[in-house]
Amino acid sequence: MLLTMVFMDIVNSTGQLAKFGDERWMSILRQLDVVVDRRVGPSGGERIKHTGDGYLFAFRGPTSAAEYAQIIRDDATALGLQTRIGIHTGECERYANDLGGLAVHITARIMSEAEPQRIMASQTVKDLMAGSELSFSDAGTHQLRGVPGDWSLYYVNV
């Protein structure tokens, strides 16, 4: 199926855990879980998985995914967290309650290229969103670990 995926990672989660301690850190993560779950459905998406210090979400289209990415980045910031987010649209396979396929891996690799507090998207997402209210700035060409070719990536402007 063709989906737009959003991967979000908490920047320096191990350092944050050390700073806050187990109990406070788990409280912050529970608060973040509540926020992301409350907002994902109305934004047209679904939470696919929680990775401990990150999330994978799926959307039918890139505009709702990019808008949601901005919302959850801001909500995480309000909890004192920094995030990095990657967005990509591609073919993937559904396995029970999970997604698989190269597009999922590409999304994760795009996220890993993003600077803290930034939302990075593939050329595919940028092209599909032509005419939307959101704009993009060039983030350069990147080689994504394990993915063939060079990838033009873009930051979603706020």
C-alpha positions as CSV (number, residue, x, y, z in Angstrom):
1,M,0.0,0.0,0.0
2,L,1.1,3.6,-0.6
3,L,1.4,5.5,2.6
4,T,3.2,8.6,4.0
5,M,5.2,7.6,7.0
6,V,6.4,9.8,9.8
7,F,9.3,8.7,12.0
8,M,9.9,10.8,15.2
9,D,12.9,10.3,17.5
10,I,13.6,12.0,20.8
11,V,17.0,13.6,20.6
12,N,19.5,12.5,23.3
13,S,17.0,10.3,25.0
14,T,19.7,8.5,27.0
15,G,21.1,11.8,28.2
16,Q,17.6,13.0,29.1
17,L,17.0,9.8,31.1
18,A,20.2,10.3,33.0
19,K,19.3,13.9,33.7
20,F,15.7,13.3,34.8
21,G,16.0,9.8,36.3
22,D,13.8,6.8,35.6
23,E,10.6,7.9,37.3
24,R,10.5,11.4,35.8
25,W,11.6,10.2,32.4
26,M,8.8,7.6,32.3
27,S,6.3,10.2,33.4
28,I,7.4,12.4,30.5
29,L,7.2,9.5,28.0
30,R,3.7,8.7,29.3
31,Q,2.6,12.3,28.8
32,L,4.0,12.2,25.2
33,D,2.2,9.0,24.5
34,V,-1.1,10.6,25.5
35,V,-0.5,13.6,23.4
36,V,0.6,11.7,20.2
37,D,-2.3,9.3,20.5
38,R,-4.9,12.0,21.1
39,R,-3.8,14.0,18.0
40,V,-2.9,11.3,15.5
41,G,-6.5,10.1,14.7
42,P,-8.0,13.5,14.1
43,S,-5.0,14.3,11.9
44,G,-5.8,11.4,9.7
45,G,-3.1,9.0,10.8
46,E,-2.4,6.0,12.9
47,R,0.4,5.2,15.4
48,I,2.1,2.1,14.0
49,K,4.7,1.5,16.8
50,H,6.5,3.0,19.7
51,T,10.2,2.3,19.6
52,G,11.1,3.4,23.2
53,D,12.4,6.8,22.3
54,G,10.5,7.3,19.1
55,Y,7.4,6.5,17.0
56,L,6.3,5.4,13.6
57,F,3.1,6.9,12.2
58,A,1.3,6.3,8.9
59,F,-0.9,8.7,6.9
60,R,-2.8,8.4,3.6
61,G,-1.2,11.6,2.3
62,P,1.8,13.8,2.9
63,T,0.0,17.1,3.8
64,S,-1.7,15.6,6.9
65,A,1.6,13.8,7.8
66,A,3.6,17.1,7.6
67,E,1.0,19.0,9.6
68,Y,1.0,16.3,12.3
69,A,4.8,16.3,12.4
70,Q,4.7,20.0,13.2
71,I,2.1,19.4,15.9
72,I,3.9,16.6,17.7
73,R,7.2,18.4,17.5
74,D,5.7,21.4,19.2
75,D,3.9,19.2,21.8
76,A,7.2,17.4,22.6
77,T,8.9,20.7,22.9
78,A,6.3,21.8,25.5
79,L,7.3,18.7,27.5
80,G,11.0,19.8,27.4
81,L,12.0,17.3,24.6
82,Q,13.8,17.9,21.3
83,T,12.9,15.7,18.4
84,R,14.0,14.9,14.9
85,I,11.4,13.8,12.3
86,G,11.5,12.2,8.9
87,I,8.7,12.0,6.3
88,H,8.5,9.8,3.2
89,T,5.8,8.5,0.9
90,G,6.2,5.0,-0.5
91,E,5.0,1.5,-1.0
92,C,5.0,-0.6,2.1
93,E,3.6,-3.9,3.4
94,R,1.3,-4.3,6.4
95,Y,2.2,-7.1,8.8
96,A,-0.5,-7.4,11.5
97,N,-0.1,-4.1,13.3
98,D,3.3,-3.1,11.8
99,L,4.6,-1.9,8.5
100,G,7.6,-3.2,6.5
101,G,9.4,-2.6,3.3
102,L,12.1,-0.3,2.0
103,A,10.0,2.8,2.3
104,V,9.8,2.4,6.1
105,H,13.6,2.1,6.2
106,I,14.0,5.2,4.0
107,T,11.8,7.2,6.3
108,A,13.9,6.1,9.3
109,R,17.1,7.1,7.5
110,I,15.6,10.5,6.5
111,M,14.8,11.1,10.2
112,S,18.3,10.2,11.2
113,E,19.6,12.9,8.9
114,A,17.5,15.7,10.4
115,E,18.9,18.2,12.8
116,P,17.3,18.5,16.2
117,Q,13.9,20.2,16.1
118,R,13.7,19.9,12.4
119,I,11.3,18.0,10.1
120,M,13.0,16.5,7.0
121,A,11.1,15.2,4.0
122,S,12.0,13.3,0.8
123,Q,11.7,14.8,-2.7
124,T,8.7,12.6,-3.1
125,V,6.9,14.3,-0.2
126,K,7.8,17.7,-1.5
127,D,6.6,17.0,-5.0
128,L,3.3,15.5,-3.8
129,M,2.7,18.6,-1.6
130,A,3.1,21.1,-4.5
131,G,0.4,23.8,-4.0
132,S,-0.1,23.1,-0.3
133,E,0.3,25.8,2.4
134,L,3.6,24.4,3.6
135,S,6.9,25.3,2.1
136,F,10.3,23.5,2.0
137,S,13.9,24.5,2.1
138,D,16.7,22.5,0.4
139,A,18.6,20.3,2.9
140,G,21.0,19.0,0.3
141,T,21.7,15.6,-1.2
142,H,22.3,12.7,1.2
143,Q,23.3,9.1,1.0
144,L,21.0,7.2,3.2
145,R,22.7,4.2,5.0
146,G,21.8,1.0,3.2
147,V,19.7,2.7,0.6
148,P,20.9,2.9,-3.0
149,G,21.5,6.3,-4.7
150,D,21.6,9.9,-3.6
151,W,18.6,11.4,-2.0
152,S,17.5,15.1,-2.3
153,L,16.0,16.0,1.1
154,Y,14.1,19.0,2.3
155,Y,13.2,20.7,5.5
156,V,9.6,21.5,6.1
157,N,9.4,25.2,7.0
158,V,7.3,26.3,9.9
